C-alpha cells in the first residue's frame, strides 16, 4: 500500500482522472449558494409562520 501511495505517476493518474470527472466551477458554487439561500429562506418562513391551528 505504501508503495502505491509513493508511486507518483500512479497518484498523478488517479488525480487526473478525478479532475476530469469532477469539475466544480464558480458557476456551480454560485448555483449551490443560491439553492442554500432559497432553502434557508423557505425553512425560515415555515418556522416563523407558527404551528397550524
Buried (B, 14 or more C-beta within 10 A) or exposed (E): EEEEEEEEEEEEEEEEEEEEEEEEEEEEEEEEEEEEEEEEEEEEEEEEEEEEE
